[in-house]
Every structure is written in structure tokens, then in C-alpha cells.
């Protein structure tokens, strides 16, 4: 049976087998916990603790500061060591709350109190989501309580659960769908209460048969919620691609999903919504994959937000003996953010650490030639851009043409153009730099 798909896209080697079948265990860190105040799109949170304060697991330590912002809670118990600016492995500096972990993980009062989902009002559901500090856990990091407050909630027709984990190496969502299907489906039902005219669709790539069958079993008898297998292809998990596949509606440049009657949430975000609303658990931990050809024992673990990547890698057996690490990224090799150091914390929107013995970008640079004008980059672009022309405009610093004529700011930096380019040109990297330059000039 062929499943629905989107235009463009590529089929990189998945390497999912490295971590797919491993048992998922909770990892309890021993070292200091670091909480950057900006773990979301929007304004950084405002710290409400100071050096010397005692904190408990689940306690609010920084509150949302503005409309598009998100709360941050401590994932451990201990003492605030510092509120200071720190260099992060992803580049740049950020204000962080540093907590000396006492190793007890003593919960704050009220954490874990069960609530009946059927007894909750819309206001209570939204308040629980905001209090918990939930953001898009697929990597976007957009504050979820803001996403769930569109101007016309009655116009929302689809709640799309994004289970299309298409990035190579990463298996945490696959594992989550198999382990926490009831939580994900309850999360959808809570959103269906917020949007009474909507149906729920769980979109899962067809290379995850166990997750599909588990979810179908839980959805059996649930009114208005279906599981939709979709073709395994990268970047299936992109919001624009997924909306087109599920609804047949095409998101135009500059449009928001709500304008097409859609709300898209990652399956991990939906499970976090269930835990916040029904178990009074703020966002303290998440499933996290540690994989790559340099990792001794790849696996998916339940990792506390704020844990150092150094500790997480050690829990996965460290580096294979005799292997030299060429690259480590948050996320996977296609869209992942390269790390300059592993002494950096796992944040809410980080789903994986991928450690590689080969740097594909470095190898490509050695083989790069001039553009051969083959047009393959345009054929695979999932949103219909023309990367060849974008690259020419970017190299000439013709930002007006790049933005207004070629819609370069709508690029989702998926890397399909770079992956397919026979001339080995670093297109995605160029587009990221160009977008940053344009946004910086707009701020000025």
C-alpha cells in the first residue's frame, strides 16, 4: 500500500537501527544543572530565583516574560549556584540559572497530583500548559500555550499530531509513540476540547510499524481521532509538508497553520500536555536519543532538562575506542546544530545528540565545484523555492531580491538542497547566514 507524501524531499540513510530497539531508561544526572533562560522562540524567561536559594524538582525558577515566552522549571532539587551569562555549545552566550544538584530530585509540592481530564475546563487546560513551560519539542521551541490561542478557535478543523520523525539517527519519538500512546491520545483529546470543530490526525511515517499499530490500538473506539501512515521521506516532519499531506491544503508563504484551520503539535509536546494537565507535571524531562557512528552504545533515554551533554554521552558508553570525533550536533545530521563543546545543557527543544566520526560538510568542501545548473535543488525543495537563484542572490548580497522575489526567508533550512547537490555546494549554510544577516539589518 502506498502512503501519501509531499512534493520534493530526499531519502537519506536513516541509521535508525543503532538506537531503535534499545530499552528506554531514565537517566539521573550527578553534576550541576544549567537552565538557559531562552529555551524557546520569543523573549527569554525572567529569573525568579537568586544565588543561594534552595529549589525543588518542578519548581518554577524563571517565568515567561511577555506574550511569546515560556516558563522554566527546575528538573532537580538543590541550591542555586549562579544566575550568570554562559557560553553555550551552540554558539553565543546566554543568561543561565545554574543549580548545584543534590542528587535527591525531591519534587515540589503539588507535582504529580492526578487530575481527571474530563473535569478540566478550557481555561484550566491552557493554564496547566503555560505553567508547565511546554514548547514545541520537535525542535521548533514555540511556546505551546501561544500556539493554542489562535484568534478564532472555532475555525480550527484539524489537530495534527506530528509523529514523522524523519531526521536520520533519531528514534526518541518512535520510542515515545510505542511507550506513551495513551498520553499522546489524551493530549489530542484535551486539544479537541479547546477546538470542538476539529478532528485529530496522528501522522506517522510508514517505517515505524510498531508505533502505528500501538497508536491504532489506543485510538480504537476514540471518536474523531485517526492514525495516518505517511510515506517515509525527509523532511516529512516539516509543518508545511505535513499539512499538505494530511489535509490537501497548501500553506502559502507567510501564512500560519491556523489560517488553514490547522494546529500542528509534535507527539512529545502532546504527551507533555497530558502530563501537565492530568498529572500536574511541568516539563522537566524528555526522551532524548544519543546516536551516531562514534557512539559506543547508542540509545534513547529519558533525560532531565539542564543535564550536561557530557554526562548524557557517558551514559551511552562514551566514544567508541579508537574513534576520533569529527562532529557533534544537537539533532540529526540534516538540520542539526553543530556543537563547539559537549559541556552544554540539554534544553527543551533538543531531541538528540548525534556524534559522528566523519564530517560530511568538511568532506563536501573538499569536493565542491561551481554550480552546474542541473536544477536538482529545486526539484527536492519541499516548499517549492529555487535554491540555485537564492544562492546567486545571497552571494551578490542582493537581499532585496533574496527576500521579496525569491521568498528566501521562508526557507526551513532542511538541507535537502545541500544533500542532493552534485557540486557539493553548502547551500543550506549560505541560506542560514543570509537569513541571519537580513534579520540583523531589520533589527537595526
ABEGO torsion letter per residue (X at the ends): XBBBBBBEEBBBBAGAAAAAABBBBBBBBABBBBBBABABBEBBBBBABBBGBBBBBGBBABBBBEABBBBBBBABBEBBABBBBBBBAAEEBBBBBBBBBAGAGBBBBGBGBBBBAAABBAAAAAAAAAAAGBBBAAGAGBBAAAAABBABAAABABBBBBABBABBGBAAAAAAAAAAAAAAAAAAAAAAAABAABBBBBBBBAABAAAAAAAAAAABGBBGBBBBBBBBBOBAABAAAAAAAAAGBBBBBGBBAAAAGBBBBBAAAAAAAAAAAAAGBBBABBBBBBBEAABABBBBBBBBBGBBAAAAAAAAGEBBBGBBBABBBBEBAAABBBBABABBBBBAABABBBBBABBAAAAAAAABBBBAGAGAAAAABAAGBBAAAAAAAAAAGBAAAAAAAAGAAABAGAGAAAAABAAGBBAAAAAAAAAAAAAAAAAX
